[in-house]
Amino acid sequence: MRPTPRHAVIPGGPLWNRTSSSRSPCATPPRVRGPARGRRLDLRGHAVRAWNVQEDLIARLAAAEGATGIVDLHAWYQERFGHPATYDGLLTALTTTQHERQALLRAYFEPNDQEREDGLKQPTAAHRAIARLAAAGRVPIVLTTNFDRLMETALREVGIEPTVVADANDARGLAPLHTIKALVIHIHGDYLDHASIRNTPDELDQYDEEIDQLLDRVFTEYGLIISGWSAEWDPALRKAIALSSTHFFASYWAGPRPLPESAHKLLTRRGLTYVPADADTFFTQTADAADAVADLARRHPVSIDIAVARTKRELNSFSQAITLHDTLRRELDRIAALPLRTTGPWNLAKGADIEAEHNRRIATLESETELLLALVAVTAYWGSNTTDRWWLRDIEALAAPQPPGGLPALTHLAQGPAVMMIYTAGIAALAAERWDTLVQVLTEPQVEHRWSGKPHAVAALSPYATLTPPWP
């Protein structure tokens, strides 16, 4: 059987871990605290740049010492303390406890209410597209040089709790890669563990042995999709990719502008295909294309026709209908667990196209439920009171509403499968003149309603209110 290509992603983008100085041991700066006033962090791409965070930390230190008129903050730090700035040294100077260090860094990477309203420090379109690919099992591994947790946030939005590796300790004893649903590897560390952060040339020149071994496994066993990474500031990562001479799947490198010489060497050595596109465009189009291919496979008329013919045969010989029961159960459980029913997300970032997202989810709902609705239609037409019980009680479970608070255009879709089943089964039973089944479909399933108690689902869930967006 031909293996399904699976890829690991190396997304770059807003957080560039850059430095121009080398590290040498010397005096530790004095422990001080104080805000850096008059400075504005670069929030390009909805996230904070790591270089700017380090500069802002230096500015806080300089302000506390009364230094003014500084043109080059890193040069000031080097001259003042005799060695280049590092995150560990800066955090030690500005804070006393681990709790204070985490609180200080959280202010840079986690949004406050205003930033959340403005859509800052939130997952980008690229993050969310990668999460869609991960949910579909196409991209199980993400390697990032960023310190933030935006990738983890995007994965949780689609109902995936990722496994995270940020240092050698995390890499030790890691489960076999193929058993992990979603693995996020913070190659340069995680902001909540300041000891894991790598940002100076010395820190980026060589990784711990456990991290090197993990990267070798990833680069050998998976295809690569690189985006937004220049390859100029990460000699250890360049070396890890260059040394992985054995690879089995195609690899790609997307970038909005021509690649530098260091990247071209890797491109040639690894045999990557260059794609001129920014991360948001590339990953969104890739996720959409992958969904389209999957939809084509799910909607293939031959597979649906075969399932319908098999169902008719089994209903004609009831003793053999156990396969039909199991198939219905499997499809019902799968539809119940769809992200558009369980995890949403129910709200979108400020400025997002709600109508486009609604239409995308409707298309997903139509393709995902096609087989189930075909089986329900045949069973409601040709079946018996016994086979009716195999799907009838699930209508009420699928009709359960989402808690209030999200966008109605998205939360209402969670009840979409129930509406589709009610009308599919009702029309089939009506056509077959199975009046008892029709009455059961119309009267048995009930749904909680905030104003009407628990009315019949067919009365509470109209197709217009559930599936049609609330705009002209």
C-alpha positions as CSV (number, residue, x, y, z in Angstrom):
1,M,0.0,0.0,0.0
2,R,1.4,3.4,-1.0
3,P,2.2,5.6,2.1
4,T,0.3,8.8,2.4
5,P,2.7,11.8,2.2
6,R,3.0,13.5,5.6
7,H,4.9,16.7,6.1
8,A,6.6,18.7,8.8
9,V,6.2,22.5,8.7
10,I,8.9,25.1,9.5
11,P,6.9,28.3,9.5
12,G,8.9,31.6,10.0
13,G,7.3,35.0,9.9
14,P,6.7,37.6,12.5
15,L,9.2,36.3,15.1
16,W,12.7,36.5,13.7
17,N,15.3,35.3,16.2
18,R,18.1,37.6,15.0
19,T,21.3,38.8,16.6
20,S,24.5,40.5,15.5
21,S,26.7,40.0,18.5
22,S,28.5,37.1,20.1
23,R,28.3,36.0,23.6
24,S,31.1,36.1,26.1
25,P,31.0,35.7,29.9
26,C,31.5,38.8,31.9
27,A,29.8,40.9,34.7
28,T,26.1,40.4,35.3
29,P,24.1,43.6,35.1
30,P,22.5,44.9,38.3
31,R,19.0,43.7,39.2
32,V,16.5,46.5,38.4
33,R,13.0,46.9,37.2
34,G,11.2,49.5,35.3
35,P,9.1,50.1,32.1
36,A,10.6,51.2,28.8
37,R,8.7,54.3,28.1
38,G,8.2,55.8,24.6
39,R,8.9,52.6,22.8
40,R,6.5,50.8,20.5
41,L,6.9,47.1,19.8
42,D,6.6,45.8,16.3
43,L,3.3,43.9,16.1
44,R,3.6,43.2,12.4
45,G,1.8,40.0,11.4
46,H,-0.2,40.0,14.7
47,A,2.8,38.9,16.7
48,V,5.8,40.4,18.5
49,R,9.2,40.1,16.9
50,A,11.8,38.5,19.2
51,W,14.4,41.0,18.3
52,N,12.1,43.8,19.4
53,V,11.4,42.1,22.7
54,Q,15.1,41.9,23.5
55,E,15.5,45.5,22.6
56,D,12.6,46.5,24.8
57,L,14.1,44.6,27.7
58,I,17.4,46.5,27.2
59,A,15.5,49.8,27.0
60,R,13.8,49.0,30.4
61,L,17.3,48.4,31.9
62,A,18.7,51.6,30.4
63,A,15.7,53.6,31.7
64,A,16.2,52.2,35.2
65,E,19.8,53.3,35.0
66,G,18.9,56.8,33.8
67,A,20.5,56.4,30.4
68,T,19.0,58.6,27.7
69,G,19.6,59.3,24.0
70,I,20.6,55.8,23.1
71,V,20.8,55.1,19.4
72,D,21.9,51.4,19.4
73,L,20.6,49.6,22.4
74,H,22.6,46.5,21.9
75,A,25.8,48.5,21.5
76,W,25.0,50.3,24.7
77,Y,24.5,47.1,26.6
78,Q,27.7,45.6,25.2
79,E,29.7,48.7,26.3
80,R,28.0,49.0,29.7
81,F,28.3,45.3,30.8
82,G,31.1,44.0,28.6
83,H,29.2,41.2,26.9
84,P,26.2,41.0,24.5
85,A,22.6,40.9,25.7
86,T,20.9,37.6,26.3
87,Y,17.4,36.8,27.4
88,D,18.6,35.0,30.4
89,G,20.8,37.9,31.5
90,L,18.2,40.5,30.9
91,L,15.5,38.6,32.7
92,T,17.8,38.0,35.7
93,A,18.5,41.8,35.8
94,L,14.9,42.8,35.5
95,T,13.2,40.3,37.8
96,T,13.8,38.3,40.9
97,T,11.7,35.2,40.8
98,Q,10.5,32.7,38.1
99,H,7.0,34.0,38.6
100,E,8.1,37.6,37.8
101,R,10.1,36.4,34.7
102,Q,7.0,34.6,33.3
103,A,4.8,37.6,34.1
104,L,7.2,39.9,32.3
105,L,7.3,37.8,29.1
106,R,3.6,37.1,29.1
107,A,3.0,40.9,28.7
108,Y,4.9,40.6,25.3
109,F,3.4,37.5,24.0
110,E,-0.2,37.2,25.4
111,P,-2.8,39.8,24.3
112,N,-4.6,42.1,26.7
113,D,-8.3,42.9,26.1
114,Q,-7.6,45.8,23.7
115,E,-5.0,43.8,21.7
116,R,-7.4,40.9,21.5
117,E,-10.1,43.2,20.2
118,D,-7.7,44.6,17.7
119,G,-6.7,41.1,16.5
120,L,-3.1,41.5,17.8
121,K,-1.1,38.6,19.2
122,Q,-3.6,36.2,17.7
123,P,-3.0,33.2,15.3
124,T,-2.7,34.4,11.7
125,A,-4.3,32.8,8.6
126,A,-1.2,30.7,8.2
127,H,-1.4,29.4,11.8
128,R,-5.1,28.4,11.3
129,A,-4.5,26.8,7.9
130,I,-1.7,24.7,9.4
131,A,-4.0,23.7,12.1
132,R,-6.6,22.6,9.5
133,L,-3.9,20.5,7.8
134,A,-3.0,19.0,11.2
135,A,-6.6,18.1,12.0
136,A,-6.8,16.3,8.7
137,G,-3.7,14.3,9.5
138,R,-1.6,15.9,6.7
139,V,0.8,17.9,8.8
140,P,1.5,16.2,12.2
141,I,4.6,18.2,13.0
142,V,5.3,21.9,13.2
143,L,8.9,23.2,13.9
144,T,9.0,26.8,14.8
145,T,11.8,29.3,15.7
146,N,9.2,31.5,17.4
147,F,8.9,31.8,21.2
148,D,5.1,32.4,21.2
149,R,2.4,29.8,21.5
150,L,0.2,31.0,18.6
151,M,0.6,27.6,16.8
152,E,-0.7,25.8,19.9
153,T,-3.6,28.2,20.2
154,A,-4.6,27.5,16.5
155,L,-4.4,23.8,17.1
156,R,-6.6,24.0,20.2
157,E,-9.1,26.0,18.2
158,V,-9.7,22.9,16.0
159,G,-9.9,20.6,19.0
160,I,-6.3,19.3,19.1
161,E,-4.1,19.4,22.2
162,P,-0.6,19.4,20.9
163,T,2.5,17.7,22.3
164,V,5.1,20.4,22.8
165,V,8.9,20.1,22.8
166,A,11.0,23.2,23.8
167,D,14.2,21.7,25.2
168,A,16.3,18.6,25.5
169,N,14.3,17.4,28.5
170,D,11.0,17.4,26.5
171,A,12.7,15.5,23.7
172,R,13.9,12.7,25.9
173,G,11.4,9.8,26.0
174,L,9.2,11.4,23.3
175,A,6.7,8.8,21.9
176,P,7.3,7.5,18.4
177,L,6.5,10.4,16.0
178,H,3.9,8.5,14.0
179,T,1.8,8.1,17.2
180,I,1.6,11.8,17.9
181,K,-1.5,13.6,16.5
182,A,0.2,17.1,16.6
183,L,3.8,17.8,17.7
184,V,5.0,21.4,18.0
185,I,8.8,21.7,18.4
186,H,10.0,25.1,19.6
187,I,13.6,24.9,18.2
188,H,14.6,28.2,19.8
189,G,12.7,27.7,23.0
190,D,9.4,28.7,24.7
191,Y,8.8,32.2,26.2
192,L,7.4,30.7,29.4
193,D,10.7,28.8,30.0
194,H,13.3,31.5,29.7
195,A,16.1,29.0,30.2
196,S,15.1,27.3,26.9
197,I,15.3,30.5,24.8
198,R,18.1,30.6,22.2
199,N,18.9,33.9,20.5
200,T,22.6,34.6,20.4
201,P,25.1,33.3,17.8
202,D,26.6,30.9,20.3
203,E,23.1,29.5,21.3
204,L,22.1,29.2,17.6
205,D,25.4,27.5,16.5
206,Q,24.7,24.2,18.2
207,Y,21.7,22.4,19.6
208,D,21.6,19.8,22.4
209,E,22.2,16.3,21.3
210,E,18.6,15.3,22.0
211,I,17.2,18.1,19.8
212,D,19.6,17.2,17.0
213,Q,18.5,13.6,17.1
214,L,14.8,14.6,17.1
215,L,15.4,16.9,14.1
216,D,17.2,14.1,12.3
217,R,14.2,11.8,12.7
218,V,11.8,14.5,11.5
219,F,13.9,15.5,8.5
220,T,14.4,11.9,7.5
221,E,10.9,10.5,8.0
222,Y,8.8,13.5,6.8
223,G,8.6,15.9,3.9
224,L,9.4,19.5,4.7
225,I,7.3,22.6,4.1
226,I,9.4,25.7,4.9
227,S,7.9,29.2,5.0
228,G,9.2,32.6,6.1
229,W,12.6,31.3,7.3
230,S,15.6,32.9,5.7
231,A,18.2,30.3,6.9
232,E,20.7,33.2,7.6
233,W,20.6,33.3,11.4
234,D,20.3,29.6,12.3
235,P,23.5,27.7,11.6
236,A,22.5,24.7,13.7
237,L,19.2,24.3,11.9
238,R,20.9,24.7,8.5
239,K,23.3,22.0,9.4
240,A,20.5,19.7,10.6
241,I,18.6,20.0,7.4
242,A,21.7,19.7,5.2
243,L,22.9,16.5,7.0
244,S,19.5,14.7,6.4
245,S,20.5,13.2,3.1
246,T,17.7,10.5,3.2
247,H,14.2,11.6,2.6
248,F,11.1,10.0,1.2
249,F,8.6,12.7,0.4
250,A,8.6,15.9,-1.6
251,S,9.6,19.1,0.2
252,Y,8.7,22.8,-0.5
253,W,10.0,26.2,0.4
254,A,7.6,29.2,0.2
255,G,8.8,32.8,0.5
256,P,7.4,36.2,-0.6
257,R,10.8,37.3,-2.0
258,P,14.0,35.7,-3.5
259,L,15.8,33.4,-1.1
260,P,19.3,34.4,0.1
261,E,22.4,32.3,-0.9
262,S,22.4,30.3,2.4
263,A,18.8,29.2,1.6
264,H,19.6,28.4,-2.0
265,K,22.3,25.9,-0.9
266,L,19.8,24.1,1.3
267,L,17.1,24.2,-1.5
268,T,19.5,22.4,-3.9
269,R,20.9,19.9,-1.4
270,R,17.5,18.9,-0.1
271,G,15.8,19.0,-3.5
272,L,13.1,21.4,-2.3
273,T,10.6,23.1,-4.7
274,Y,10.5,26.9,-4.3
275,V,7.0,28.5,-4.2
276,P,6.9,32.4,-4.4
277,A,4.2,33.1,-1.8
278,D,3.8,34.5,1.7
279,A,2.9,32.2,4.6
280,D,-0.8,33.3,4.8
281,T,-1.4,32.8,1.1
282,F,0.6,29.6,0.8
283,F,-0.8,27.6,3.7
284,T,-4.4,28.8,3.2
285,Q,-4.3,27.8,-0.5
286,T,-2.6,24.5,0.4
287,A,-5.3,23.7,3.1
288,D,-8.1,24.6,0.7
289,A,-6.6,22.4,-2.1
290,A,-6.2,19.5,0.3
291,D,-9.8,19.9,1.5
292,A,-10.9,20.0,-2.2
293,V,-9.1,16.7,-3.0
294,A,-10.6,15.1,0.1
295,D,-14.1,16.3,-0.8
296,L,-13.7,14.8,-4.3
297,A,-12.8,11.5,-2.7
298,R,-15.7,11.6,-0.3
299,R,-18.1,12.7,-2.9
300,H,-17.1,10.2,-5.5
301,P,-20.5,8.9,-6.8
302,V,-19.2,5.3,-7.2
303,S,-18.3,5.0,-3.4
304,I,-21.7,6.4,-2.4
305,D,-23.5,4.2,-4.9
306,I,-21.7,1.1,-3.6
307,A,-22.6,2.0,0.0
308,V,-26.3,2.4,-1.0
309,A,-26.4,-0.9,-2.9
310,R,-24.7,-2.7,0.0
311,T,-27.3,-1.2,2.4
312,K,-30.2,-2.4,0.2
313,R,-28.7,-5.9,0.1
314,E,-28.3,-6.1,3.8
315,L,-31.8,-4.8,4.5
316,N,-33.1,-7.5,2.2
317,S,-31.3,-10.1,4.2
318,F,-31.7,-8.8,7.8
319,S,-29.5,-11.4,9.4
320,Q,-26.5,-9.8,7.5
321,A,-27.3,-6.2,8.5
322,I,-24.8,-6.0,11.3
323,T,-22.3,-4.4,8.9
324,L,-24.9,-1.7,8.2
325,H,-25.4,-1.1,11.9
326,D,-21.6,-0.7,12.4
327,T,-21.3,1.6,9.4
328,L,-24.1,3.8,10.6
329,R,-22.6,3.9,14.1
330,R,-19.2,4.9,12.8
331,E,-20.6,7.7,10.5
332,L,-22.8,9.1,13.3
333,D,-19.9,9.1,15.8
334,R,-17.6,10.8,13.1
335,I,-20.2,13.5,12.3
336,A,-20.8,14.1,16.0
337,A,-17.0,14.8,16.5
338,L,-16.6,17.2,13.6
339,P,-14.8,20.4,14.7
340,L,-17.5,22.6,13.3
341,R,-19.8,20.9,15.9
342,T,-17.5,20.5,18.8
343,T,-14.7,23.2,18.9
344,G,-15.6,25.8,16.3
345,P,-14.0,28.2,16.7
346,W,-17.2,30.1,17.4
347,N,-15.6,33.6,17.1
348,L,-13.2,35.0,14.5
349,A,-10.5,37.5,14.6
350,K,-11.5,41.2,14.1
351,G,-11.8,41.9,10.3
352,A,-12.2,38.2,9.4
353,D,-14.7,37.4,6.6
354,I,-17.5,35.7,8.5
355,E,-19.5,34.9,5.3
356,A,-16.5,33.2,3.7
357,E,-16.0,31.1,6.8
358,H,-19.7,30.2,7.0
359,N,-19.7,29.1,3.4
360,R,-16.5,27.0,3.9
361,R,-18.1,25.2,6.9
362,I,-21.4,24.7,4.9
363,A,-19.3,23.0,2.1
364,T,-17.5,20.9,4.7
365,L,-20.8,19.9,6.3
366,E,-22.3,18.9,3.0
367,S,-19.3,16.7,2.0
368,E,-18.8,15.2,5.4
369,T,-22.5,14.1,5.8
370,E,-23.1,12.8,2.3
371,L,-22.5,9.1,3.1
372,L,-24.5,9.3,6.4
373,L,-27.5,10.9,4.8
374,A,-27.5,8.4,1.9
375,L,-27.5,5.5,4.5
376,V,-30.3,7.2,6.5
377,A,-32.4,7.7,3.4
378,V,-32.1,4.1,2.3
379,T,-32.7,2.8,5.8
380,A,-35.7,5.1,6.4
381,Y,-37.2,4.0,3.1
382,W,-36.5,0.2,3.2
383,G,-35.9,-0.5,6.8
384,S,-37.9,-1.6,9.8
385,N,-38.7,-0.4,13.3
386,T,-35.5,-2.1,14.5
387,T,-33.2,-0.5,12.0
388,D,-34.9,2.9,12.6
389,R,-33.6,2.8,16.2
390,W,-30.0,2.7,14.8
391,W,-30.1,6.3,13.8
392,L,-33.3,7.9,15.1
393,R,-32.0,8.6,18.7
394,D,-28.9,10.3,17.4
395,I,-30.9,13.2,15.9
396,E,-31.5,14.5,19.4
397,A,-27.8,14.3,20.3
398,L,-26.8,16.1,17.1
399,A,-29.4,18.8,17.8
400,A,-27.8,19.8,21.1
401,P,-27.1,23.6,20.9
402,Q,-23.8,25.3,21.6
403,P,-23.4,27.5,24.7
404,P,-24.3,31.1,23.9
405,G,-21.6,33.6,23.2
406,G,-20.3,32.9,19.7
407,L,-21.3,34.1,16.3
408,P,-24.8,32.7,15.5
409,A,-23.8,32.1,11.9
410,L,-21.2,29.6,13.2
411,T,-22.8,28.2,16.3
412,H,-26.1,27.3,14.6
413,L,-24.2,25.1,12.1
414,A,-23.3,22.8,14.9
415,Q,-27.0,21.6,14.7
416,G,-26.8,21.3,11.0
417,P,-26.4,17.5,10.8
418,A,-29.6,17.1,12.9
419,V,-31.6,19.2,10.5
420,M,-30.3,17.3,7.5
421,M,-31.1,14.0,9.1
422,I,-34.7,15.1,10.0
423,Y,-35.5,16.1,6.5
424,T,-33.7,13.2,4.8
425,A,-35.4,10.6,7.0
426,G,-38.7,12.4,6.9
427,I,-38.9,12.6,3.1
428,A,-37.7,9.0,2.7
429,A,-40.3,7.7,5.1
430,L,-43.0,9.8,3.5
431,A,-42.1,8.4,0.0
432,A,-42.2,4.9,1.4
433,E,-45.5,5.5,3.2
434,R,-43.8,4.4,6.5
435,W,-46.1,6.6,8.6
436,D,-45.0,5.3,12.0
437,T,-41.4,6.2,11.1
438,L,-42.4,9.6,9.9
439,V,-44.3,10.3,13.1
440,Q,-41.2,9.2,15.1
441,V,-38.9,11.5,13.2
442,L,-41.3,14.5,13.7
443,T,-42.1,13.9,17.4
444,E,-39.4,11.9,19.2
445,P,-36.2,14.1,18.9
446,Q,-36.3,17.1,21.2
447,V,-33.9,20.0,21.7
448,E,-33.2,22.4,24.6
449,H,-34.4,25.9,23.8
450,R,-33.7,28.9,26.0
451,W,-37.3,30.3,25.6
452,S,-39.4,27.3,24.7
453,G,-38.2,24.6,27.1
454,K,-37.7,21.4,25.1
455,P,-39.7,21.5,21.9
456,H,-39.7,19.0,19.1
457,A,-36.4,19.3,17.1
458,V,-38.3,19.7,13.8
459,A,-40.1,22.7,15.2
460,A,-37.1,24.4,16.8
461,L,-34.6,23.8,14.0
462,S,-35.7,25.2,10.7
463,P,-33.3,24.8,7.8
464,Y,-33.4,28.6,7.3
465,A,-32.4,29.5,10.8
466,T,-29.8,26.8,11.2
467,L,-28.1,26.7,7.8
468,T,-28.7,30.2,6.3
469,P,-26.4,33.0,7.5
470,P,-28.1,36.1,9.1
471,W,-27.2,38.5,6.3
472,P,-28.8,39.4,3.0
